Amino acid sequence: AVDYNFKKMTPEINQALKNRQARYYQLQSFKREGAIGENNKGYVTVLKDNATASTLVSAENRDRRIVYEALAEQNALGSTGLLKVQKAFAEVQQEKAAAGDMVQSPDGNWNKKS
């Protein structure tokens, strides 16, 4: 896996990381229910209509985007940097997913992780 690091921890990055940590267990609960899955672009997707899950997904994806953009910029990855970071994190998030969590394959299909 590619190793991207923060060169400077800004208040915005720090807050995004804290936000993600604060919602971790709630996200995991929705993942276990199959209401949320890890997509192939490094973000989470609502798979079952649920207002709470939708709000959680929007907040999580906003914070992931802050982190990804900062990593792309701070590691001088150029115009395709964001896509590279998203792809790397999609792979990491899918590797970290628990058995039974929904993950999206590169071809776009959703499967339960075994």
N, C-alpha and C positions, 0 to 999 in steps of 0.2 A: 504494500500500500504506500501511497505517496504521503510524505510527511510535511504538512503545512503548519507553520507556527506563527503566532502573533509576535510581531516585532515591537509593538507598543500596545499596551492594554489601555484603551480609552474608556471613559465613563460609559459610553454607549455600548461597547462590547461587554464590559463588565456587567451592566444591567441586563443585557440580553442573556448572558450566561446564567445570572442569578434567576431570571425569570424562567428559563428552561429547567433549572434545577428545582424550582418551586413547584412546577407542574408535572414533574417526571412521573410520580406515582399515579396521578390521575390519568395521564396519557397511557400508562401501562395497563391500567384497569380497562380503558376503552379498547386497547389493542387485544387484550385477552377475550373481550366480548365480541371481537370481530367488527367493531364499529369504526375503527381507525386502522389504517395500514400504512406501511412505509412504501412510498412510490419509488420509481426508478430515476427520479431527479433530485433526490436528497431531501424531500419534504414529506409530510404526512398528508393523507387523504381521508376524508370522511367516506366510509363505505356503507353506513346505515344511517338513515335520516335521524338526526338527534341534535337538538339545538345546543345543548351543552357541549357535545363533541365538536360541533361546527365552530363554536366560539373558541374552544381550546385549540383546535387545528389552526384557525386564523392567527391566534397569538403565537403559537409555536412556530409556524411558518414565517411570520414576520421576524421573530428573533433569529431563526436559522438564517434568514436572508441577510440580516445584519452581520452575523458571524461570517458567512460565506463571502460577502462582499469585502469585508475587512481582510480576510485571509488572501483573497485574490489581489487586492490592492497592496497589502503589506509584503507579499511575496513576489511582487512585480511580475504577475503572470500574463499581463497584456490583455488584449481585447477578448480573448477566449478564456481568460482566467476564471471567471465566474462559472462557466460551464465545466471546466476542469475540476474545480472545487466541489461543485454540486455532484458530479459523477463520483468523485472519490468518497464523498460523504454518503451518497446513496449506497455504495458498496459496504461501507463501514456500518451504517445503520441496519442494513439487511443482515450482515454477519452477526450483529449484536442482537437481532430480533430473537425472541424466545420461540421455541417450538409451538406451533399453533397460531402464531401471529401471521397476519396477512402481509405478504410482500409482493411487489410488482416486478415481474421479470423484465429484462431489457426489451422484449418484444411487446410489452404492454399488458400481458396477462397477469391476473391476480391469482396467487396460490397461497395455501397455508404452508408455513415453513415447517419442515419435518425435522 
